[in-house]
């Protein structure tokens, strides 16, 4: 029988969107609420974080909103990101560069069309021991037979090419959704890893078709793909770990004619993971997935006793709020709200208050 309480290190989320302005002010303080104290912050803002100083300034804003959280900063791959800029970024403590193929998701219009044009930048990243984070999808192109259901699988050849060209460059295939992606990462060397989101471990294609609050990019795929994600998480494979891709949008943007891509899990992230891992019968693997594996790959020290812990309890189920109000909204009308994943549902595990 599973225990009624679990004590774990604070989790690490190696892919999270914290936005800017009022949305940033709303969701950033929720990081700790969800059981997380280390976050890889995404750079696809408006404008995107394309230069070192932009990322440093953004990090300062985040730190003011959540002083207890360690924010890992990233840059957005674009033509301004030269090998010289990579040197400046490494010196400033920026850990990673994010690649968005052009047009595949939110704020990706500045993204990559030709990977080989960036090989000098990737070589500089390899020399400076930085991490390349990949949104692993090809842009949809009906003439080439590419759509949102096979865009990830079609991208995997690019991942293999990058790893072959830069074998010492640490690469993360982010938010994998397919069995093909899991098998590909397993087949590659120790410098290639993979993040998996909470929501992709729960949902399949039927759950987002007609449900805009479950729509994200890449989209959830078939039950067999979800099973492959669950199996690799359950196995404790050290190169697969949590990257929530939590991506808040105002309700109006999610429920419009063309719903924005993104699922918001930040405030309930660790309880979600505990609930799933208990269902899968692998609570003993939870700490590795939400902390140890990712920290090892990103070459971060493992949590010590001085870093504190969180305690999860089953004594009272957690009811997920129907929505969260965006800070400062509503002064001239209806306030903006953000609908979380599993809104209104009960989650078996909650974080025990001090």
PETA-V713778 format. One line per field, one symbol per residue. ss: DSSP state (@ for helix, = for strand, . for the rest). psi: psi as a letter, one per 20 degrees, with the letter a starting at -180 (. if undefined). burial: b if it has 24 or more other ideal C-beta (glycine too) atoms within 12 Angstrom, else e. A space follows every 10 residues. Layout:
ss=???
psi=???
burial=???
This chain:
ss=....=====. =======... @@@@@@@..@ @@@..===== =......... .@@@@@@@@@ @@@@@....= ==.===.... ..@@@@@@@@ @....===== =......... .=..@@@@@@ @@@@@@@... =====..... =@@@.=.... @@@@@@@@@@ @@@@@....= ====....@@ @@@@@@@... .=====.@@@ @@..@@@@.. .@@@...... ..@@@@@@@@ @@@@@....= ==...==... @@@@...... ..=..@@@@@ @@@@@@@@@. ..@@@@@@@@ @@@@@@@... ....@@@.== ===....==. ...==..... ......==.. .....==..= =...
psi=pqriqppqqp rpokopoibr bhgghghgii ghhjjpjppo pqjmaorqni qghggghghg gghhhmhjqo ppqqqoprhi mrhghggggg hijphrpppo qpjiapljhj aphohhijhh ghgggghjkr poppomqqqp ohhjkprihj hghhihhggg gghhhmhipp pooqlqiqhg gghgghirri jpapqprghi igrahhiioj nhijprpqqq crhhghhhgg ghghikpijp rpohkpnqqq ghhhjahnpq pqpoigikgg hggggghghi klhiiggghi fgghhghjlq qqqrhhirrq pqqjhpqppp qhrppppjri hkbpqqqppr pkpirpphqr ppq.
burial=eeeeebebbb bbbbbbbbbb ebbbbbbbbb bbbbbbbbbb bbbbbeebbb bbebbbebbe bbbebbeebb bbbbbbbbeb bbeebbebbb ebebbbbbbb bbbbbbbbeb bbeebeebee bbebbbebeb bbbbbbbbbb eeeeeeebbb bbbbbbebbb ebbeebeebb bbbbbbbbbb bbbbbbebee bbbbbbbbbb bbbbbebbee bbbbbbbbbb beeebbebbb bbbbeebbbb bbbbbbbbbb bebbeeeebb bbbbbbbbbb bbbbbbbbeb ebbebbbbbb bbbbbebbeb eebeeeeebb bbbbeeebeb eebbebbeee eeeeebbbbb bbbeeebbbb beee
